[in-house]
Amino acid sequence: MTYSYCGLSGLQLPLLSLGLWHNFGLNDNYDEAKKMIHLAFEKGITHFDLANNYGPPPGSAESNFGEILKDGLLSHRDEMIISSKAGYLMWPGPYGDGSSRKNLIASINQSLKRTGLEYFDIFYSHRYDGITPIEETMQALVDIVKQGKALYIGISNYPAAEARQAMTYLQKQQVPCLIYQGKYSMLQREPEEGVFDVVKKQGAGFIGFSPLAQGILSDKYLNGIPRDSRAANPDGFLKREQITQKVVSMVRQLNLIAEKRNQSLAQMALAWALRLDVVTSLIVGTRTQEQLQDNLNALDNLNFSDDELKRIDLILSGAVI
């Protein structure tokens, strides 16, 4: 594993981190989840990314992770970076959603209980809710650090302007924002339009989630929608209508480039998302140990020629059919 410093901080993260958004909840295979976490750690993945509402049901990914940690990994706690977040709907009523101080403080207390941890290494405001003053949300994060419930703080899914405002406030409170977490992949390049500039100017790191666009950037959808795929799951975030003919055509063309590089499409997509220095780490979400190992093998070839990058940009722009 290769590790990268997170912005201007002294904290290093592995180039690949393991996310527990899917496949680690109460409705999933616990034994496989445990094996994936152990395999990840053995391969040098030291960062495990959670949120209070991960499951399903919400909270169960944290509970399962806590059990797995207690059953064989607790002695390695100081070798791990464990993160969690709050801000999306977690429980009914006016206080179980949003970015208020009430929600963040209550959420981290609940998350610490579910995981059995004394602190999180990183705790995020999961989103800008458009209502709560940024100063209120950021001060809650500052106080969480001062209370010893988190070592570092981050923000996720904030628009560029609000991210800049949040990071500026945190700098003034001498609790700088460690990291910004955002969706980033070949099919989702919005961070390049503002967020990356904010992150670099503020000295923070960037960690990308959904770098495979929930599996679209793999060989899974080259010939339709498999029965066991995320797009086939009516409860999932990836919808059938997102697998358009245009997307399939792009994916097939990208796959040809990956084949010439002796990589799977997923491996090339991960390598592409790591091509910029501003990207500290990528969060991969895998269903099996085999998928995890395939993702790890992406690190064997991270270099691109100028011609490859130009060809990929043409495909992604829709100029190549």
C-alpha positions in Angstrom: 0.0 0.0 0.0 1.1 3.5 -0.7 0.1 6.3 1.7 -0.4 10.0 1.0 -0.3 13.0 3.3 -3.7 14.6 3.7 -3.3 18.1 2.6 -0.9 20.0 4.7 -1.5 17.8 7.8 0.8 15.2 9.2 -1.8 12.4 8.7 -1.3 9.9 5.9 -4.1 7.9 4.3 -3.9 4.8 2.1 -4.5 5.5 -1.6 -7.5 3.2 -1.2 -9.9 3.3 1.8 -12.7 0.9 2.5 -16.2 2.4 2.6 -19.1 0.7 4.5 -21.9 2.5 2.8 -23.2 -0.7 1.2 -22.7 -4.4 2.1 -21.9 -4.1 5.8 -25.4 -3.6 7.3 -27.7 -6.0 9.1 -29.3 -7.2 5.9 -25.9 -8.2 4.4 -23.6 -11.2 4.9 -21.8 -10.6 8.2 -19.1 -13.2 7.6 -18.2 -11.8 4.2 -18.1 -8.3 5.7 -15.7 -9.4 8.4 -13.5 -11.2 5.9 -13.4 -8.0 3.7 -12.4 -5.8 6.7 -9.7 -8.2 7.7 -8.4 -8.6 4.2 -8.4 -4.8 3.7 -6.3 -4.3 6.9 -3.9 -7.0 6.0 -3.3 -5.3 2.6 -2.6 -2.0 4.2 -6.0 -0.3 4.0 -5.9 1.5 7.4 -8.9 3.8 6.8 -12.5 2.6 7.3 -15.2 5.1 6.3 -18.6 5.0 8.1 -21.6 7.2 8.6 -24.4 7.1 11.2 -27.0 6.1 8.6 -25.1 3.4 6.8 -26.8 0.0 6.7 -29.5 -0.9 6.0 -31.1 -0.4 8.5 -29.5 2.9 9.5 -26.8 2.4 12.2 -26.2 -1.3 11.5 -23.0 -0.7 9.6 -21.5 1.0 12.6 -22.8 -1.7 14.9 -21.4 -4.5 12.7 -18.0 -2.7 12.4 -17.9 -2.4 16.2 -18.4 -6.1 16.6 -15.8 -7.0 13.9 -13.3 -4.6 15.6 -13.9 -6.1 19.0 -13.6 -9.6 17.6 -9.9 -9.6 16.6 -8.9 -6.1 15.5 -9.2 -4.0 18.7 -5.5 -4.4 19.5 -4.8 -2.7 16.2 -7.0 0.4 16.9 -4.0 2.8 16.9 -3.0 1.5 13.4 -6.4 2.5 12.0 -8.2 5.6 10.8 -11.9 5.3 11.5 -14.3 8.0 10.3 -18.0 8.6 10.6 -20.4 11.3 9.6 -23.8 12.9 10.4 -26.2 15.1 8.4 -28.6 12.9 6.4 -31.8 11.5 7.8 -31.1 9.1 10.6 -34.2 9.0 12.8 -37.7 10.5 12.5 -38.6 13.9 13.9 -37.0 17.4 13.7 -33.6 16.5 15.2 -32.6 13.3 13.3 -31.7 15.1 10.0 -29.7 18.2 8.9 -26.6 20.0 10.0 -27.6 21.6 13.3 -25.5 21.4 16.4 -28.2 19.3 18.0 -28.0 16.7 15.3 -24.2 16.5 15.1 -23.6 16.2 18.8 -26.4 13.6 19.3 -25.2 11.7 16.3 -21.6 11.4 17.3 -22.6 10.2 20.7 -24.8 7.5 19.2 -22.2 6.5 16.7 -19.5 6.1 19.4 -21.9 3.8 21.3 -22.7 1.7 18.3 -19.0 1.2 17.4 -17.8 0.9 21.0 -15.1 3.5 20.2 -13.9 6.3 22.5 -13.3 8.6 19.6 -13.3 8.8 15.8 -10.2 9.7 13.9 -12.2 11.8 11.5 -15.8 13.1 12.0 -17.6 14.8 9.1 -20.5 17.1 8.6 -22.1 14.9 5.9 -23.8 17.7 4.0 -24.6 21.4 3.9 -28.4 21.4 4.5 -29.0 24.9 3.1 -30.7 26.1 6.3 -28.3 25.8 9.3 -25.8 28.6 9.5 -22.4 27.3 8.5 -20.9 28.8 11.7 -23.2 26.7 13.8 -22.3 23.5 12.1 -18.6 24.2 12.1 -18.5 25.3 15.7 -20.2 22.0 16.6 -17.3 20.2 14.9 -14.8 22.3 16.7 -16.4 21.5 20.0 -16.4 17.8 19.1 -12.6 17.9 18.6 -12.1 19.8 21.9 -14.3 17.3 23.7 -12.0 14.5 22.5 -14.7 12.8 20.5 -12.7 13.2 17.2 -9.1 13.9 16.3 -9.8 15.6 13.0 -12.9 17.0 11.3 -14.0 17.1 7.7 -16.9 18.1 5.4 -18.7 16.2 2.7 -20.9 17.1 -0.2 -20.6 20.9 0.4 -20.8 23.2 -2.7 -17.5 25.0 -3.4 -18.5 28.4 -2.0 -19.9 26.9 1.2 -16.8 24.6 1.6 -14.6 27.7 1.4 -16.7 29.5 4.0 -16.6 26.4 6.3 -12.9 25.9 6.0 -12.1 29.6 6.6 -14.2 29.5 9.8 -12.4 26.3 11.0 -9.0 27.9 10.3 -9.9 30.9 12.5 -10.9 28.5 15.3 -7.5 26.7 15.0 -9.2 23.4 14.2 -8.5 23.2 10.4 -10.6 21.1 8.1 -8.5 17.9 7.5 -10.4 16.6 4.4 -13.2 17.1 2.0 -15.2 14.0 0.9 -16.9 14.2 -2.4 -18.2 12.1 -5.2 -15.6 11.8 -7.9 -15.2 9.5 -10.9 -14.9 9.5 -14.7 -18.7 10.0 -14.8 -18.8 12.6 -12.0 -16.1 15.3 -12.4 -17.8 18.2 -10.6 -15.0 18.6 -8.0 -12.7 19.7 -10.8 -15.0 22.8 -11.3 -14.3 24.4 -7.9 -13.9 22.1 -5.0 -10.4 21.0 -5.9 -9.3 24.7 -6.0 -10.8 25.3 -2.5 -9.2 22.2 -1.1 -5.7 23.1 -2.4 -5.9 26.7 -1.3 -7.1 25.7 2.2 -4.5 23.0 2.6 -7.0 20.2 3.1 -7.1 16.7 1.5 -9.7 15.3 -0.8 -11.1 11.8 -0.6 -13.4 10.6 -3.4 -16.4 8.3 -3.0 -18.2 6.3 -5.7 -15.0 6.2 -7.9 -16.6 3.4 -9.9 -20.0 5.2 -10.1 -21.5 2.4 -8.0 -20.3 -0.2 -10.4 -21.1 1.4 -13.7 -17.3 1.8 -14.3 -16.7 -1.9 -14.3 -17.4 -4.8 -16.7 -20.7 -5.5 -14.9 -23.0 -3.4 -17.2 -21.2 -4.0 -20.5 -24.0 -6.4 -21.6 -27.1 -5.3 -19.7 -28.1 -5.2 -16.0 -27.2 -8.4 -14.0 -29.7 -9.7 -11.6 -27.3 -9.3 -8.6 -26.2 -5.8 -9.5 -26.9 -2.5 -7.6 -29.0 -1.3 -10.5 -31.2 -4.4 -10.1 -31.8 -3.7 -6.4 -35.0 -1.6 -6.0 -33.8 -0.3 -2.6 -30.4 0.8 -3.9 -29.2 4.3 -4.9 -28.2 3.3 -8.4 -31.3 3.2 -10.7 -31.9 1.2 -13.9 -32.6 4.4 -15.8 -29.0 5.6 -15.1 -27.7 2.7 -17.3 -28.5 4.5 -20.6 -27.3 3.4 -24.0 -25.0 6.4 -24.1 -23.4 5.4 -20.8 -23.0 1.8 -21.9 -21.4 2.9 -25.1 -18.9 5.1 -23.2 -18.1 2.3 -20.8 -17.5 -0.1 -23.6 -15.0 2.3 -25.2 -13.3 2.9 -21.9 -13.0 -0.9 -21.4 -11.0 -1.2 -24.7 -8.4 1.3 -23.3 -8.3 -0.7 -20.0 -7.7 -3.9 -21.9 -4.7 -2.4 -23.7 -3.4 -1.4 -20.2 -3.8 -5.0 -19.0 -6.3 -3.7 -16.4 -9.9 -4.3 -15.7 -12.2 -1.3 -16.3 -12.6 -0.9 -12.6 -8.8 -0.8 -12.0 -8.4 1.8 -14.7 -11.2 3.9 -13.3 -9.5 3.9 -9.9 -6.1 4.7 -11.3 -7.6 7.6 -13.4 -9.3 9.1 -10.2 -5.9 9.0 -8.5 -4.1 10.8 -11.3 -4.2 14.2 -9.6 -2.1 15.1 -6.6 -5.1 16.8 -4.9 -6.7 13.4 -4.5 -5.5 11.9 -1.2 -7.5 8.7 -1.3 -10.4 6.9 -2.9 -13.2 5.1 -1.0 -14.0 1.7 -2.5 -17.2 -0.2 -1.6 -16.9 -3.9 -2.3 -19.3 -6.8 -2.0 -16.8 -9.6 -1.9 -13.1 -10.3 -1.1 -12.5 -10.9 -4.8 -13.8 -7.4 -5.7 -11.7 -5.9 -3.0 -8.5 -7.6 -4.3 -9.4 -6.6 -7.9 -9.6 -3.0 -6.7 -6.3 -3.3 -4.8 -4.6 -4.5 -8.0 -5.3 -1.1 -9.6 -2.3 0.2 -7.6 0.0 -1.9 -9.8 -0.5 0.5 -12.7 -1.3 4.2 -11.9 0.5 5.9 -14.8 -1.2 7.2 -17.9 0.3 8.3 -21.2 -0.9 11.7 -22.6 -2.6 9.9 -25.4 -4.5 7.7 -23.0 -5.7 10.7 -21.1 -6.7 12.5 -24.2 -8.6 9.5 -25.5 -10.4 9.1 -22.2 -11.4 12.8 -22.2 -12.8 12.5 -25.7 -14.9 9.5 -24.7 -16.2 11.1 -21.6 -17.1 14.3 -23.5 -19.2 12.2 -25.9 -17.1 13.1 -28.8 -16.2 9.4 -29.6 -19.0 7.0 -30.5 
